């Protein structure tokens, strides 16, 4: 559950947002203010997301965001506004807001935005946990090979490259609609392992189960065959569900707008386009399940290529 702080000068809108959030169970309101003037970093301890009005008397939303970021707040911002001025909206995005909620308030839009942000935060937590595990493994590997940390600059560059890769992977996940999927951390592990080991060509040579087994052995050490088999099956199921979600997400984008740039770019690269068209027809007829065939190997290969680009 995400912790939310409201900054909104309209008391009616504050009450509406509070009611929607409390009833949804997606988050909890931990503080409120009717303008940005009196809000300080001390009031935002543990806050994940600030819902903030763009136009407020005294100190507007953008000025408030700048001030709180300068004080050290690192959480997310969601702008609440009915402004349609493209320059103001562009400035808000440049300042780091995640998205807009348009006024008048629409319950479904609020829930959709909050669910997306909650998924992003959950993914970030998973990525952080995996990153720490990979750093430990990396350090152990360097120690075993006689690596010395006498040149911290080179290690810092490696950490920077790792961070940049994670950002690209996360962005791809968001575009494919799989950021909140249980298989997202597994996908991160696979792509990082393939790139670090320079084994991208092994996607063509290895059986996927063998690939998963090698990654799990590196992550967990020497597990017995029974435990490894169980973990491999669980990873296999998570990844397949995630790939199916990406397949359905892209198909739904194409159904809504055939010229959607995300659909145009990714659908033919990640999947057989004939299968995508079949899935679009299924969605159009209201079918939740699919008879379409998807290739996990093709998906992983395409994802690796996009991450490298």
C-alpha positions in Angstrom: 0.0 0.0 0.0 1.5 3.4 -1.0 1.6 6.3 1.3 0.1 9.5 -0.2 0.3 13.2 0.7 -2.3 15.6 -0.8 -1.6 19.2 -1.7 -4.7 20.8 -3.1 -6.4 24.1 -2.3 -9.9 22.8 -3.1 -11.3 21.0 0.0 -14.0 19.3 -2.1 -11.4 17.7 -4.4 -9.3 16.7 -1.4 -12.3 14.9 0.1 -13.1 13.2 -3.2 -9.5 12.0 -3.6 -9.4 10.8 0.0 -12.6 8.8 -0.4 -11.5 7.2 -3.7 -8.1 6.3 -2.3 -9.4 4.9 1.0 -12.1 2.8 -0.7 -9.7 1.4 -3.3 -7.2 0.0 -0.8 -4.4 1.0 -3.1 -3.0 3.6 -0.6 -3.5 5.6 2.5 -3.5 9.4 2.9 -0.9 10.3 5.5 -1.1 14.1 5.3 -2.8 17.0 3.6 -2.2 20.7 2.9 -4.3 23.3 1.1 -1.2 24.9 -0.5 2.5 24.3 -1.0 3.8 27.1 1.2 3.8 25.3 4.5 4.8 21.9 3.3 8.3 20.8 4.3 10.4 17.7 3.9 9.9 16.9 7.6 6.2 16.3 6.9 7.0 13.8 4.1 8.8 11.1 6.0 7.8 7.7 4.5 5.7 9.3 1.8 5.8 7.5 -1.6 3.6 9.8 -3.7 2.4 13.4 -3.6 -0.8 14.3 -5.4 -0.5 18.0 -6.1 -2.6 20.7 -7.8 -0.9 22.6 -10.5 -2.6 26.0 -9.9 -2.7 27.1 -6.3 -2.6 30.6 -4.7 0.7 31.6 -3.3 2.9 28.8 -4.5 1.9 26.8 -7.6 2.5 23.1 -8.1 5.7 23.4 -10.1 7.3 25.8 -7.6 6.3 23.5 -4.7 7.8 20.5 -6.5 11.1 22.3 -7.1 11.2 23.4 -3.4 10.6 19.9 -2.1 13.1 18.3 -4.4 15.7 20.8 -3.3 15.0 19.8 0.3 15.7 16.2 -0.7 12.2 14.6 -1.3 12.7 11.7 -3.8 9.2 10.3 -4.0 6.8 10.5 -6.9 4.6 13.4 -8.0 1.2 13.1 -9.6 -0.2 16.4 -10.9 -3.9 17.2 -10.5 -5.1 19.8 -12.9 -7.5 21.0 -15.6 -4.9 23.0 -17.3 -4.4 22.3 -21.1 -1.6 24.7 -21.7 1.1 22.5 -23.3 4.0 24.7 -22.1 2.9 24.4 -18.5 2.3 20.6 -18.8 5.7 20.3 -20.5 7.4 22.2 -17.6 5.7 19.9 -15.1 6.9 16.8 -16.8 10.4 18.3 -17.1 10.3 18.9 -13.4 9.7 15.2 -12.8 6.0 14.5 -12.4 4.9 11.0 -13.3 1.6 11.7 -14.8 -1.5 13.9 -14.7 -5.0 13.4 -13.3 -7.4 15.6 -15.1 -10.1 17.7 -13.4 -13.0 17.2 -13.0 -12.0 14.1 -11.0 -12.8 10.7 -12.5 -12.7 7.8 -10.2 -11.5 5.3 -12.8 -8.7 7.6 -13.9 -7.5 8.1 -10.4 -7.5 4.3 -9.7 -5.7 3.6 -13.0 -3.0 6.2 -12.3 -2.5 5.0 -8.7 -2.4 1.4 -9.7 0.3 2.1 -12.3 2.4 4.1 -9.8 2.0 1.4 -7.2 3.2 -1.2 -9.8 6.2 1.0 -10.6 7.1 1.3 -6.9 6.8 -2.4 -6.5 9.0 -3.0 -9.5 11.6 -0.6 -8.2 11.7 -2.4 -4.8 12.2 -5.7 -6.6 14.9 -4.3 -8.9 16.7 -2.8 -5.9 16.7 -6.2 -4.1 17.9 -8.0 -7.2 20.6 -5.3 -7.8 21.9 -5.8 -4.3 22.1 -9.6 -4.9 23.9 -9.1 -8.2 26.4 -6.7 -6.6 27.2 -9.3 -3.9 27.6 -12.0 -6.6 29.8 -9.6 -8.7 32.0 -8.7 -5.8 32.4 -12.4 -4.8 33.4 -13.2 -8.4 35.9 -10.4 -8.6 37.4 -11.5 -5.2 37.7 -15.1 -6.4 39.5 -13.9 -9.6 42.0 -11.8 -7.6 40.2 -8.5 -8.3 41.4 -5.6 -6.2 39.4 -2.5 -5.4 42.4 -0.2 -5.9 40.8 1.4 -8.9 37.3 2.5 -7.6 36.8 4.6 -10.7 36.5 1.6 -12.9 34.1 -0.1 -10.5 32.1 3.1 -10.4 31.8 3.1 -14.2 30.6 -0.5 -14.1 27.9 0.5 -11.5 26.9 3.4 -13.7 26.5 1.2 -16.7 24.5 -1.3 -14.6 22.2 1.5 -13.5 21.7 2.7 -17.1 20.8 -0.8 -18.2 18.3 -1.2 -15.4 16.7 2.1 -16.4 16.4 0.9 -20.0 14.9 -2.4 -18.9 12.4 -0.7 -16.6 11.3 1.6 -19.4 10.8 -1.3 -21.8 8.8 -3.1 -19.1 6.5 0.0 -18.7 6.0 0.2 -22.5 5.1 -3.4 -22.7 2.7 -3.2 -19.8 4.5 -5.8 -17.6 6.1 -3.5 -15.0 4.0 -5.0 -12.2 4.2 -8.6 -13.3 5.7 -11.3 -11.0 8.1 -12.3 -13.8 9.6 -8.8 -14.2 12.4 -9.4 -11.7 13.2 -12.7 -13.5 13.4 -10.8 -16.8 15.8 -8.3 -15.3 18.0 -11.2 -14.1 18.0 -12.9 -17.5 18.9 -9.8 -19.5 21.6 -8.7 -17.0 23.1 -12.2 -17.0 23.1 -12.5 -20.8 24.7 -9.1 -21.2 27.2 -9.4 -18.4 28.3 -12.9 -19.6 28.1 -11.8 -23.2 25.9 -14.8 -23.9 23.2 -13.3 -26.0 23.9 -15.9 -28.7 23.1 -18.6 -26.2 19.4 -17.8 -26.5 19.6 -19.6 -29.9 21.7 -22.4 -28.5 20.4 -23.1 -25.0 17.1 -24.6 -24.0 15.2 -22.0 -21.9 15.2 -24.4 -18.9 18.9 -24.7 -19.1 19.2 -20.9 -19.2 17.0 -20.5 -16.2 19.0 -23.2 -14.4 22.3 -21.5 -15.0 21.0 -18.1 -13.7 19.5 -19.7 -10.6 22.7 -21.5 -9.8 24.6 -18.3 -10.0 22.0 -16.5 -7.9 21.6 -19.1 -5.2 24.7 -21.2 -5.3 24.7 -24.9 -5.2 21.1 -26.0 -4.6 20.2 -29.6 -4.9 18.5 -30.8 -8.1 15.0 -31.0 -6.5 15.1 -27.4 -5.3 16.6 -26.1 -8.6 13.9 -28.0 -10.6 11.2 -26.4 -8.4 12.7 -22.9 -8.8 13.1 -23.4 -12.6 9.4 -24.4 -13.0 8.3 -21.4 -11.0 10.5 -19.0 -13.0 9.2 -20.6 -16.2 5.6 -20.0 -15.3 6.2 -16.4 -14.1 8.0 -15.6 -17.4 5.4 -17.2 -19.6 2.5 -15.3 -17.8 4.5 -12.1 -18.2 5.1 -12.6 -21.9 1.4 -13.4 -22.3 0.5 -10.1 -20.6 2.9 -8.2 -22.9 1.2 -10.0 -25.9 -2.3 -9.0 -24.7 -1.2 -5.5 -23.8 0.3 -4.8 -27.2 -2.7 -6.3 -28.9 -5.1 -4.1 -26.9 -3.1 -1.0 -27.9 -3.4 -2.0 -31.6 -7.1 -2.7 -31.2 -7.6 0.8 -29.8 -5.3 2.6 -32.3 -3.6 0.7 -35.1 -1.2 3.7 -35.5 -0.1 3.6 -31.8 3.7 4.0 -32.0 4.3 1.5 -29.1 2.2 -1.0 -31.0 3.8 -0.3 -34.3 7.3 -0.6 -32.9 7.1 -3.5 -30.5 4.3 -5.9 -31.7 6.1 -7.2 -34.9 9.4 -7.4 -33.1 8.4 -9.3 -30.0 5.7 -11.6 -31.5 4.5 -13.2 -34.7 2.3 -10.4 -36.2 -0.3 -12.9 -37.5 -0.8 -14.1 -33.9 -1.1 -10.5 -32.7 -3.9 -9.9 -35.2 -5.6 -13.0 -34.0 -5.4 -11.8 -30.4 -6.8 -8.5 -31.5 -9.8 -10.3 -32.9 -10.2 -12.3 -29.7 -10.1 -9.1 -27.6 -12.6 -7.5 -29.9 -15.0 -10.4 -29.4 -14.5 -10.2 -25.6 -12.5 -13.4 -25.2 -10.3 -13.3 -22.1 -8.3 -16.4 -22.9 -6.3 -17.0 -26.0 -5.6 -19.8 -28.4 -2.7 -17.8 -30.0 0.8 -19.2 -29.9 3.6 -17.1 -28.4 7.4 -17.7 -28.4 9.1 -16.9 -25.1 12.5 -17.3 -26.8 11.5 -14.7 -29.5 10.3 -12.3 -26.8 13.6 -12.6 -24.8 15.7 -12.2 -27.9 13.8 -9.1 -28.9 13.9 -7.7 -25.3 17.7 -8.2 -25.2 18.1 -6.5 -28.6 16.0 -3.5 -27.4 17.9 -3.3 -24.1 21.2 -3.2 -26.0 20.0 -0.5 -28.5 
